[in-house]
Amino acid sequence: MLAKLDRYFEEVLCTIFLCVVVGSVLMQVIMRFVFHSAAAWAEETAVYGMIFAVYLGATMATRERAHIRISLLVSRLPRKPQVGCIVLADALWTAFVVFMIVQTTKYTNLLFSVTFQTPGLGIEQRWIQMFIPILFGLMLFRIAQVYWRWSRENFKGLPL
């Protein structure tokens, strides 16, 4: 069960959020062109669904080691410099993710001192914004997971 959760967690949620985006946009188009009306909540739902899908997609790419890399030069290096380049790049990436966790957490905490409801859905913005540091935390977990798995393989190959 945990293996399936590990493998499909981001994919299932990303699919759900992309379906929400498509459904919201489709409903909005039908409402505007057929009924000459609009639903304010549909646009917000599409925007939030897209934001969540993007962050979950980034986390999924982290797990799969599918982020864009300049690997042509690295692949031509001997093993030690290859590993060094990849580990250095991942260390910088990890530092960025930690920085984003700290900054988005600070921002989310600021939202708890004010009341800001979204106009269409009428929910507090803080509950939406709270997911951003959580998703960066999931990305940090996936980076650590890649290196943990690489260590279990006795550091053979590259951290993939």
C-alpha positions, 0 to 999 in steps of 0.5 A: 500500500505504501509503495503505491502511495509513494509511486502514485500520490502526486500523479493522482492528485495532479490528475484530479487538479487538472480535471478540476481546471478543465471542468471549471474552464469548460463550465465557464465557457458553456456558462458564458456562451450558452447562458450569457452568464458567468460563475465567479468561483469557476475562475478561482477554482481553475487558477487554484487547480492549476497552481496545485497541479504545477507544484505537484508536477514539480514534485513528481518530476523531482521523484522521477529525476525528470527536471531539466538538466544540462546533462550533455556536459556532465555525461562526458565527465569521468564518474567523480566529477559527474557525481560532484556536479549532480550533487552540487546542483542538487545541494543548490536546489535543496537550498532553494527549496528550503529557502522557499519553505521558509519564505512561503511559511512566513507569508502564510503566517502573515495571512493568519493576522488578516482576513482575506477571503477569495471573492468567488469561493469565499474561503480564506486565502490563508488555507489556499496559501498553506499548501505552497510550503507543504508542497515545497516540503514534499519536494524536499522529501522527494529529494531526500528520498532520491539520495536515500535510495541511491545510498541503498544501492551503494552509490552505484551510478548516479543519484537517479 
